[in-house]
Amino acid sequence: MPIRGVPGLRFCNTMGVEPFLVARNPDPDSSLPFLVRLPIEGGLVLKTKESWPRANRAYCHPAEEWPRDAEVLEEVDVKLCRRRGSAIDLVLDRGTNFRSQFVFTRSRGRDMIFWQTAKVARKARPGVRIPKRKASGLDDWTVVVDTRERYPYRFSNRPVTTERHALSVGDYAVMVDDAVVGCVERKTLENLQSDLVSGKLSFVMAELSTLPAAAVVVEDRYTSLFKAEHVEPGWLPELVARLQVRYPGVPIVFCDTRKFAEEWTYRFLGAARAELDAASLPD
């Protein structure tokens, strides 16, 4: 079966997944000598500085289409090509140079794309920065607090407002176009122990797992589970481990104190608000 928009090339594997393509850029005046084609969104074509980001992150720029006369340098089977918020994860079916990421960001008022591996990302971070004060650089956004929260986080001295509404699951949420994109269930150590023993937390995490981004935050240390009274030593950590395996998309995060749990919640919801905008939600 021919690949749509790429004459003469065919599927490389039995699963019907289009391959990842690398070619020379036929435009002699371009400062980006390579083209890559990602099997996503109908075939995403980018001009890039490198054929693979081996030493440094590679700057990319969108190309209008895959040229008919492109000189293909590589054609590799793809295990995974999936958009995750502002990034596209790419995993190729080969032994080396197989995992990378395309990061879509904005710097100095310009949209930019960087192609990176985990190794080069540790050396130089692209325009997506770890926020020092504002969560993901957001101003004037809103956190929805469940009406059942008796002593809610206030997020004092943060550029965020809170609104009280009934949530079907979780205690804190952030919304885009009336859809929940991020949600956090808050637990004290006593709440966590009780809900683990009763089995209630399993049902909560099952519902949280249906959301784009969700987590359980605990206002205590993980080691405190080993000091719990009236239960067999190690039983509560065992229950936590089973829930994490059952619902890997809903992390249980231990934040030592209420103060740090509030800080973590603020940044998690801010990241969800920034990453999972309306454009990334399913129709």
Summary of the structure (lengths in Angstrom):
residues: 283
radius of gyration: 22.7
end to end distance: 28.7
largest distance: 74.2
contacts: 810
relative contact order: 0.11
helix: 24%
strand: 34%
